[in-house]
Amino acid sequence: LARRKSIEEERARVRTTFAEAFQTVAEYKEFPYAIRRRRHDQPEAERVRLSEALREVQTKLSYYLMWTKAESDEVGQAYETLVRELRKSAGKACREAWLAPPAREDKDMNFGRPGVIDLSGLKPYEEAFISASTRHLKEMRRLRRLLQRS
């Protein structure tokens, strides 16, 4: 029973960490929006605030890159590809957001027009990471069942 409980706890820990890794990707994806919505009346403070927040997210991405690779080659590769593409597309959107004027009015808070911020190209990479994570967790469940029988 103790061994079974330990295996379930390990699977829960891995599942939680995969979710946190994906959450960090989602946090990075929010930066183009946050940069465009920065306060116009405090540009220096906003640069520092947003740069520090981005630095923290970059640190978390690096942590989860290492962690996923250590946990599973397949999951680690999928996450590495996702992060590489994330940095390309969301990074480009961040650069463009810094060049755009900050939002001054409520109407400036919406980015619905095509081409302003488009991160839809990340979807296949997100799905690949989710699929690899799911396969890894299913394999952990299968191993737990094998151990229960022994």
N, C-alpha and C positions, 0 to 999 in steps of 0.2 A: 504493500500500500504506500509506503514511504517513497519507493522508487517511482511508482505511478504518479503520485502527487508532484514529485520533483520534475518529472518529465512534462506534466501539464503546466507547471509554473514556468518552466523554460520556454515552452511554446507560447504561453501568454506574454512573456517578456519579449520574445522575438516579434510577435504580432504587434505589440505596442511600439516597439522600436521602428518597425517598418512603417507604421502609421505616422510616427513622429518624423521620419525621414521625408515622407510624402508631404506632411504639413509644412516642413521647411521649404520645400519646393513652392508650395502655395504662398508662403510668406514672401518669397523672392518675387513671385509673379505680381504681387501687389505694389511693388516699388514704382513702376512707371506711373501708376495712378496716384500714388502718394506724392511723387515728385511734381506731377502736374497740378496737384491740389495744394501744394505748399503755400504757406502764408506769403503774400506779396510784400507785406509791410516789415518783415524781419528776414531779409534774404540771408544774412550771415548766419543767424541762429538756425535757420532752416537747413542750410548746407551742412552745418555741424550735426544737427539732429538726425537728418536723413542719412548722412554718411556713416554715423555711428551705428544706426539701426541696421544699415546694409552690411556693415562690417560684422556685426553680430550674426546676421543670417549667413553670411559667407563662411564664418567660422563653423556654424552648425552644418552647413553643406559639406564642408571638408571632413568633419567628424563622421557624418553619416556615410560619406564615400568610403572612408576607411572601414567603418563598422560593417557595412553591407558586403564589402569585399571579403572581410574576415569571416562573415557568417555563411556566405554562399557565392561561389564564382558566378553563377547565373544571375542572381539578384544584384550582386555587385556590378556586373557588366551593364545590366539594364539601368541601374541607378546612375552609373558613370555616364552612360550615353544620354540619359535624361538631363543630368546636370550640365553636360557639355552643350546640349541644344538649348537648355534654359538660359545659360549664360550668353549664348549667341543672340537669341531672339529677345528675351527680356532685357538683357544688357543693352542691346541696340535701342529698345524702346525707352530704357532709362536715359541713355545719351540724348535721344531725341526729346524726351520730356524736360531735361535740363536746359535744352536750347529753346523750348517753347516758353512763352510768358506764363507766370503762375496764374491760377484761377483768381479772378477778382469778384465775380458775380456767381449767383446760384446756377445760372445757365451754363457757366463754364465748367461745372462739376460733372457734366455728362459727356461721355466720350463715345456716343453711339454712331457717329458718322464713320464710314469705312476708312480704314487706313490710319486712324489716330493711334490706336493701340490694338494690335492683333496678335494674340498669343495662341491662336487655334492650331498652329503647326506643332505645338507641343503635345497635342492629344495622343498621337500614336506612341510617343515615348512614355507618356504617363501610363497608358494602357499596357505597354510592354513591362514596365516596372511592376504594376499591379498583378499582371499575370505571372511573372516570375516569383513574386512574393507569395502568391496563392499556391503555386506549385510547391514551393519550399515548405510552406506550412502544412500542406496535405501530406508531403513526404514525412514530416515530423510526426503527424498523426498516425501514419501507417507504421512508422517505427515504434511508436508507443503501443500500438495494438500487437505488434510482434512481441514486444517485451512482456506484455500482459499474458500472452499465451505461454511464455517460457517459465 
